[in-house]
Amino acid sequence: MLEKNLKGTHHKLSYYRYRPTGVEEPKLRNVRDSEQTYTIKEMEKVYIKEEDVKRFSLDKHGQPIPYVDGHMTIISNYIYDYWGHFLSAEGVALYGHLKRYCYGDKDYCWPDLKLISQKMGKTRNTVKKYLSILEQYGFALMFNVQNSDKNNMEESPLYKIRKQVPFLPVELYEQLPPELKVDHDRYMQSITDQFDQIQDLASTVDYMDIYEDMLKSGKVLRKIKSPLERDKELLIKLKQLESKKTEQDKLIWADFIARIQKKVTKPVFDTWFKGTFCIKRDSLYTIYCPHSFIQSWLKERLHSLIFDTLREIDPEFKEINYTFIGQE
């Protein structure tokens, strides 16, 4: 019999996280009958093996508080009293909604986020904002899910949930308001008295590093863009750069082109200088090229000629940077 997946079905599921690539994608929108350009962060999918998702545990990090009878409601009072200052009331509520689906020993669930947003009386985007806060402090981690048996159809996300509540790290304790600090000191003293041992607060855990370490075992899949998509992006980037050029940039480059045409042959000019332009900021010239191989050629073979020609026009500049439009 086939083994069930984490969601309790026999489908082959894929688990992944989005991670920013560091590249910004240009986009175009119409606002009041005029075109505007803007950028969004390009994301890549990092797929994690099911056994790695199952093995991953938030409870391995941080120092869990001991169980104390009377300190528990639906979730530990420690969350309401102290973590709530950082998670916010909405973050605590979201944690409670997620944790209630983790039956028995399970530390994962896949509730409908839209339904939770309705229960909380918040928009779905607002709930996602508080989910990012829970991820930041190590109380929940979302994995997107695809069903490989159904043509990689997207399913509801799977959430790994912290079951044991950690003490505040000392750095967060120091950020508590004075009244809460005093109240926390009383709580820690009561724990010491009941368990006859001193409880020390640990240092802050950087959960972003923990998540990044987990992603290292994953398989990266980046979207392959079609030639049409790349051409569209290039046109948008050109529009963005055009808006950044000053009149002085245009005049300087027109003068540069006129001078350089007298110094090189027509084939050289047509091959390496057509389609280039510059933007100057402070004492730095950035020369934009239509292709990466033109960027390399200008930088490695024609830099001295370009530098000397620009120096004729502007004796005060100090540096030239070469880039191709696809890098912006």
Secondary structure, DSSP 8 states (H G I E B T S, - for coil): -----TTSSSS-EEEEEEEEEEEEEEEEEEETTEEEEEEEEEEEEEEE-HHHHHH--GGGSS-B----TTSBSSSBHHIIIIIHHHHHHHHHHHHHHHHTT--TT--EE---HHHHHHHHT--HHHHHHHHHHHHHTTSEEEEEEEEGGGTTEEEEEEEEE--S-B---HHHHTTS-HHHHHHHHHHHHHHHHHHTS---------HHHHHHHHHTTSEEE-----HHHHHHHHHHHHHHHHHH--HHHHHHHHHHHHHHHTTS-HHHHHHHTTT-EEEEETTEEEEEESSHHHHHHHHHHSHHHHHHHHHHH-TT--EEEEEEGGG-
